[in-house]
């Protein structure tokens, strides 16, 4: 099994390191193309606004791989939307939120498609967004530094994320499209918890 270690950051500094780890490069600090000896597909990173960044992935690996997200001291939450398309089983929905202070290990298998969307949200920005919510205290408990909060992906966010399949990541407008989706997905998360 191949091991890949990486970290996240709100800035693109982590992205070049990930590219080096898998034997690729980070074109314009935005696009990593999976090298042929590892599989096919892409990973895309964009800084949406100060305090919010987004990652879109759509790749299939030709080797069983253990991906280790190591913890760093940077203060942000990771909103992870993983969607695996399976012909016979429909869509498997997997959504989690956790602190950057936690290490997370994911195993991917030969010819398993990895399709998903990740938001990185600065903790100060997140607390500012939820402080006016009626149930802010309850949500703050869920978004703790030492736990992973798991839930289902809401249908609106699911549709938005799947709409990325129809876009071309090399298009100059892709940044704007993924930024718009980032705002909508984060709003959906907050709206659902408020209701």
SERO-4910 file (N, C-alpha, C, O; in steps of 0.05 Angstrom, whole numbers):
BEGIN
 pado doro    nc1    nc2    nc3   cac1   cac2   cac3    cc1    cc2    cc3    oc1    oc2    oc3
  Unk    A     17    -24      0      0      0      0     18     25      0     37     26     15
  Unk    A     11     44    -17     26     69    -18     16     88      4     -8     90      8
  Unk    A     34    102     17     27    121     37     32    149     27     53    155     15
  Unk    A     12    167     30     15    195     23      9    212     48    -13    209     60
  Unk    A     28    228     57     23    246     80     21    274     70     36    283     52
  Unk    A      2    289     81     -1    317     73    -14    332     96    -23    321    115
  Unk    A    -14    359     93    -28    376    112    -45    395     96    -41    398     72
  Unk    A    -64    408    109    -80    429     97    -72    456    107    -61    458    129
  Unk    A    -77    477     91    -73    504     99    -93    521     84   -102    514     62
  Unk    A   -101    544     96   -119    562     82   -105    575     58   -119    584     39
  Unk    A    -79    576     58    -64    587     35    -54    563     18    -55    540     27
  Unk    A    -43    569     -6    -35    547    -23     -9    534    -16      1    516    -30
  Unk    A      4    541      7     30    530     14     29    500     16     49    487     11
  Unk    A      7    489     25      5    460     28      3    445      1     10    422     -1
  Unk    A     -7    459    -19    -15    446    -44     10    437    -60     10    415    -71
  Unk    A     31    453    -60     55    446    -74     68    422    -60     79    404    -73
  Unk    A     67    421    -34     78    399    -18     64    373    -25     76    352    -28
  Unk    A     37    374    -27     21    351    -35     29    341    -63     33    318    -68
  Unk    A     32    360    -81     40    354   -109     67    339   -109     70    318   -123
  Unk    A     86    349    -94    112    336    -92    110    308    -80    123    289    -90
  Unk    A     93    305    -60     89    279    -47     79    258    -66     86    234    -64
  Unk    A     62    266    -85     51    246   -104     66    245   -131     58    231   -149
  Unk    A     87    262   -133    103    262   -157     91    277   -180     93    270   -203
  Unk    A     78    300   -174     65    317   -194     74    346   -189     92    350   -173
  Unk    A     61    364   -201     65    393   -195     38    406   -191     17    396   -199
  Unk    A     39    430   -179     14    445   -174     13    469   -194     25    490   -189
  Unk    A     -1    465   -216     -3    485   -237    -17    510   -226    -40    508   -217
  Unk    A     -3    533   -227    -14    558   -217    -23    557   -187    -41    572   -179
  Unk    A    -12    538   -172    -20    533   -144    -50    527   -142    -62    532   -121
  Unk    A    -61    515   -164    -90    509   -164    -96    481   -172   -115    469   -162
  Unk    A    -81    470   -191    -89    444   -203    -66    424   -200    -44    429   -209
  Unk    A    -73    401   -188    -54    378   -188    -67    357   -206    -90    349   -202
  Unk    A    -52    348   -226    -60    326   -243    -47    301   -232    -22    300   -229
  Unk    A    -63    280   -226    -52    255   -215    -34    243   -236    -42    240   -259
  Unk    A     -9    236   -229     10    224   -248      1    197   -257    -13    182   -242
  Unk    A      8    189   -282     -2    164   -294      6    140   -278     -9    120   -277
  Unk    A     29    141   -264     38    117   -249     22    113   -223     24     93   -210
  Unk    A      5    133   -217    -12    131   -192    -42    129   -199    -57    119   -183
  Unk    A    -50    139   -222    -78    138   -229    -85    160   -249    -69    169   -265
  Unk    A   -111    169   -248   -120    190   -266   -138    210   -250   -151    202   -230
  Unk    A   -139    235   -259   -157    254   -246   -142    279   -237   -119    283   -243
  Unk    A   -157    295   -222   -146    321   -213   -155    328   -185   -174    318   -174
  Unk    A   -139    346   -173   -147    359   -148   -144    389   -153   -124    399   -164
  Unk    A   -164    404   -144   -165    433   -149   -167    448   -123   -183    441   -106
  Unk    A   -152    470   -120   -152    486    -95   -156    515   -102   -145    525   -121
  Unk    A   -173    529    -87   -177    557    -91   -182    571    -64   -196    561    -46
  Unk    A   -169    595    -60   -175    612    -37   -200    628    -45   -199    645    -62
  Unk    A   -222    622    -32   -248    634    -38   -249    663    -29   -256    681    -44
  Unk    A   -242    667     -4   -242    694      8   -224    691     33   -218    669     41
  Unk    A   -214    713     45   -198    709     69   -212    693     90   -234    700     99
  Unk    A   -200    671     98   -212    653    118   -228    630    107   -236    613    123
  Unk    A   -232    628     81   -246    606     69   -232    597     43   -227    613     25
  Unk    A   -225    571     42   -214    559     18   -229    534     11   -243    523     28
  Unk    A   -226    525    -14   -241    502    -23   -223    483    -39   -204    491    -52
  Unk    A   -229    457    -37   -215    436    -51   -235    419    -65   -255    410    -53
  Unk    A   -231    414    -91   -248    396   -106   -231    373   -116   -209    378   -128
  Unk    A   -240    348   -113   -224    326   -122   -241    307   -139   -264    302   -133
  Unk    A   -229    296   -159   -242    276   -175   -219    259   -188   -208    267   -208
  Unk    A   -213    237   -175   -191    220   -185   -196    191   -178   -212    184   -160
  Unk    A   -182    174   -193   -183    145   -188   -154    135   -187   -138    141   -206
  Unk    A   -147    121   -166   -119    112   -163   -116     83   -172   -134     67   -170
  Unk    A    -92     77   -183    -86     50   -192    -71     34   -171    -63     11   -176
  Unk    A    -68     45   -147    -55     31   -125    -71     35   -100    -83     57    -95
  Unk    A    -72     15    -83    -84     19    -56    -67     40    -42    -43     38    -41
  Unk    A    -81     59    -30    -66     82    -19    -78     90      8   -102     91     12
  Unk    A    -60     96     27    -67    107     53    -60    136     53    -36    143     50
  Unk    A    -80    154     56    -75    183     55    -78    193     84    -99    191     96
  Unk    A    -56    204     94    -56    214    122    -55    244    122    -36    256    112
  Unk    A    -76    257    132    -77    286    136    -66    291    164    -79    286    184
  Unk    A    -41    302    164    -29    307    190    -39    333    202    -48    351    188
  Unk    A    -38    335    229    -48    359    242    -27    381    242     -3    375    242
  Unk    A    -36    406    241    -19    429    244    -32    448    263    -54    443    273
  Unk    A    -18    469    270    -29    488    290    -48    509    278    -60    524    293
  Unk    A    -50    510    252    -68    530    239    -96    525    249   -105    502    251
  Unk    A   -111    547    255   -138    546    267   -160    547    246   -169    568    239
  Unk    A   -169    523    237   -192    523    219   -207    496    221   -196    476    230
  Unk    A   -232    496    211   -248    472    209   -246    461    181   -243    476    161
  Unk    A   -248    435    178   -248    421    153   -276    409    149   -285    392    164
  Unk    A   -290    419    128   -316    409    121   -312    390     97   -305    399     75
  Unk    A   -315    364    101   -308    344     81   -333    331     70   -348    317     84
  Unk    A   -338    334     44   -360    322     30   -349    301     11   -337    308    -10
  Unk    A   -351    275     18   -341    254      1   -365    240    -13   -384    231      1
  Unk    A   -364    238    -39   -386    225    -53   -373    203    -71   -357    209    -88
  Unk    A   -382    179    -67   -372    157    -84   -394    148   -101   -415    140    -91
  Unk    A   -390    149   -127   -411    139   -146   -409    109   -149   -387    100   -157
  Unk    A   -429     95   -144   -429     66   -147   -454     59   -164   -476     65   -157
  Unk    A   -449     45   -186   -470     40   -205   -494     26   -193   -517     33   -198
  Unk    A   -489      6   -176   -511    -10   -166   -523      1   -140   -546     -5   -133
  Unk    A   -508     16   -126   -516     25    -99   -526     54    -98   -534     63    -76
  Unk    A   -525     68   -120   -532     96   -119   -510    113   -107   -486    106   -110
  Unk    A   -516    134    -93   -496    152    -82   -492    146    -52   -511    145    -37
  Unk    A   -468    142    -45   -461    140    -16   -454    168     -6   -437    181    -18
  Unk    A   -468    177     14   -463    204     24   -447    203     50   -453    188     68
  Unk    A   -427    220     51   -409    221     74   -401    250     79   -388    262     62
  Unk    A   -409    261    102   -402    288    108   -390    289    136   -401    277    155
  Unk    A   -368    303    139   -356    306    166   -344    334    169   -336    346    150
  Unk    A   -344    343    194   -331    368    201   -312    362    224   -319    349    244
  Unk    A   -287    371    221   -268    367    243   -247    389    243   -243    403    223
  Unk    A   -234    391    266   -213    412    269   -188    404    254   -181    380    253
  Unk    A   -173    423    244   -148    418    232   -128    406    252   -108    395    244
  Unk    A   -134    408    278   -116    397    298   -117    367    300   -100    354    313
  Unk    A   -136    355    286   -139    325    286   -125    313    262   -125    324    240
  Unk    A   -113    290    266   -102    275    244   -124    257    233   -141    247    248
  Unk    A   -125    254    206   -146    237    194   -133    219    174   -117    228    157
  Unk    A   -140    193    175   -129    173    156   -152    163    138   -173    156    148
  Unk    A   -147    163    112   -166    153     93   -152    132     76   -130    136     67
  Unk    A   -166    110     71   -155     90     53   -171     89     27   -196     88     28
  Unk    A   -157     90      5   -170     87    -21   -160     62    -35   -137     54    -31
  Unk    A   -176     50    -51   -169     25    -63   -168     27    -93   -178     45   -105
  Unk    A   -155      7   -105   -151      6   -134   -177     10   -149   -197     -3   -143
  Unk    A   -177     29   -168   -200     34   -185   -225     45   -170   -247     44   -181
  Unk    A   -221     54   -145   -243     67   -130   -243     97   -136   -223    110   -131
  Unk    A   -265    107   -146   -266    136   -152   -268    152   -126   -284    146   -109
  Unk    A   -252    173   -125   -252    192   -103   -262    218   -113   -249    233   -128
  Unk    A   -287    225   -106   -300    249   -116   -311    264    -92   -326    253    -76
  Unk    A   -303    289    -89   -312    304    -66   -304    333    -66   -292    343    -84
  Unk    A   -312    345    -44   -309    374    -41   -303    380    -12   -315    368      6
  Unk    A   -283    397     -7   -275    403     20   -274    433     23   -262    447      7
  Unk    A   -285    443     45   -283    471     53   -264    473     77   -267    458     96
  Unk    A   -247    493     76   -230    499     99   -239    527    109   -238    546     94
  Unk    A   -249    527    134   -261    552    144   -247    560    170   -247    545    190
  Unk    A   -235    584    170   -221    594    194   -240    594    217   -264    601    215
  Unk    A   -230    586    241   -248    584    264   -260    611    272   -283    611    282
  Unk    A   -245    632    269   -256    659    276   -279    666    257   -299    677    266
  Unk    A   -275    660    231   -296    665    212   -321    649    219   -343    659    218
  Unk    A   -317    623    225   -339    605    231   -354    615    256   -379    615    256
  Unk    A   -340    623    276   -353    632    301   -368    658    296   -389    662    308
  Unk    A   -358    675    279   -371    699    272   -398    693    257   -418    706    262
  Unk    A   -397    673    240   -421    665    224   -443    653    242   -466    658    237
  Unk    A   -435    639    263   -455    625    278   -463    639    304   -482    631    318
  Unk    A   -450    661    311   -455    673    337   -483    684    340   -494    686    363
  Unk    A   -496    692    318   -523    703    319   -545    681    317   -568    687    320
  Unk    A   -536    656    312   -556    635    309   -568    628    337   -555    629    357
  Unk    A   -594    621    337   -608    614    362   -595    591    377   -594    591    402
  Unk    A   -584    572    362   -573    548    374   -542    547    372   -530    526    370
  Unk    A   -530    571    374   -501    574    370   -485    557    390   -465    545    382
  Unk    A   -494    556    414   -479    541    435   -478    511    428   -458    499    432
  Unk    A   -501    501    419   -503    472    412   -484    467    388   -470    446    388
  Unk    A   -484    484    368   -467    480    345   -438    483    352   -421    468    342
  Unk    A   -431    502    369   -404    504    378   -393    479    392   -370    472    389
  Unk    A   -412    465    407   -404    440    420   -398    419    399   -379    404    401
  Unk    A   -414    418    378   -410    398    357   -383    403    342   -369    385    335
  Unk    A   -377    429    338   -353    436    324   -330    439    344   -319    461    348
  Unk    A   -324    418    358   -303    419    378   -276    413    366   -274    404    344
  Unk    A   -255    418    382   -228    413    373   -219    384    374   -199    376    362
  Unk    A   -234    367    388   -225    340    392   -244    318    382   -240    295    388
  Unk    A   -264    326    367   -284    306    356   -288    311    327   -285    333    316
  Unk    A   -297    289    313   -305    291    286   -336    290    286   -348    271    296
  Unk    A   -348    310    273   -378    312    272   -386    300    245   -378    311    224
  Unk    A   -402    279    245   -410    265    220   -440    270    216   -456    271    235
  Unk    A   -448    272    191   -476    276    184   -480    268    155   -461    261    141
  Unk    A   -505    270    145   -511    265    117   -508    292    102   -511    313    113
  Unk    A   -502    289     77   -501    313     60   -529    321     51   -545    304     42
  Unk    A   -536    346     55   -563    355     47   -565    354     17   -545    357      2
  Unk    A   -589    351      7   -594    347    -22   -585    370    -39   -575    367    -61
  Unk    A   -589    395    -29   -580    419    -44   -550    419    -48   -540    425    -70
  Unk    A   -535    414    -26   -506    413    -29   -497    390    -46   -478    393    -62
  Unk    A   -511    368    -44   -504    345    -61   -506    352    -91   -488    346   -107
  Unk    A   -528    365    -98   -532    373   -126   -511    393   -135   -500    392   -158
  Unk    A   -504    412   -118   -484    433   -124   -457    420   -129   -443    426   -148
  Unk    A   -450    401   -111   -423    388   -114   -422    371   -139   -402    371   -154
  Unk    A   -444    357   -145   -444    341   -170   -444    358   -195   -435    349   -216
  Unk    A   -453    383   -193   -452    401   -216   -424    407   -225   -419    415   -248
  Unk    A   -404    403   -207   -376    408   -214   -366    389   -235   -348    395   -250
  Unk    A   -379    365   -236   -371    345   -256   -374    356   -285   -359    348   -303
  Unk    A   -393    374   -288   -399    384   -315   -381    407   -323   -383    417   -346
  Unk    A   -365    417   -305   -348    440   -310   -320    431   -318   -311    409   -311
  Unk    A   -306    448   -332   -278    443   -340   -260    459   -321   -261    483   -319
  Unk    A   -242    444   -307   -226    458   -286   -206    477   -298   -196    495   -284
  Unk    A   -199    474   -323   -180    492   -336   -193    518   -346   -179    536   -355
  Unk    A   -219    519   -344   -234    543   -353   -228    566   -334   -227    562   -310
  Unk    A   -224    590   -345   -217    613   -329   -240    621   -309   -235    635   -289
  Unk    A   -264    612   -314   -287    618   -297   -291    598   -274   -309    601   -258
  Unk    A   -275    576   -274   -279    555   -255   -276    566   -226   -290    557   -208
  Unk    A   -257    584   -222   -253    596   -195   -279    608   -185   -286    604   -162
  Unk    A   -292    623   -202   -317    637   -194   -339    617   -188   -354    620   -170
  Unk    A   -340    596   -205   -361    576   -201   -357    561   -174   -376    558   -159
  Unk    A   -332    552   -169   -327    537   -144   -330    556   -120   -338    546    -98
  Unk    A   -324    581   -123   -327    600   -101   -357    604    -94   -364    604    -71
  Unk    A   -373    606   -115   -402    608   -111   -413    584    -97   -430    586    -79
  Unk    A   -404    560   -105   -413    535    -92   -404    534    -63   -419    525    -46
  Unk    A   -380    544    -58   -370    544    -30   -388    560    -12   -395    551     10
  Unk    A   -396    584    -21   -414    601     -5   -441    586      0   -452    586     22
  Unk    A   -452    575    -22   -478    562    -20   -477    537     -2   -495    533     14
  Unk    A   -456    521     -4   -454    497     13   -451    505     42   -463    492     59
  Unk    A   -435    525     48   -432    534     76   -458    545     86   -465    540    109
  Unk    A   -472    560     70   -499    571     78   -518    548     83   -534    549    102
  Unk    A   -518    527     66   -536    504     70   -530    491     97   -548    483    112
  Unk    A   -504    488    104   -497    476    129   -508    493    153   -520    481    171
  Unk    A   -505    519    151   -514    536    173   -545    536    174   -556    535    196
  Unk    A   -558    538    151   -588    538    151   -599    513    163   -618    514    178
  Unk    A   -587    490    156   -597    465    166   -595    463    197   -612    453    210
  Unk    A   -573    473    207   -568    472    236   -586    492    251   -592    489    274
  Unk    A   -593    514    237   -610    534    250   -639    524    251   -653    530    270
  Unk    A   -647    508    231   -674    498    230   -677    472    245   -699    460    246
***
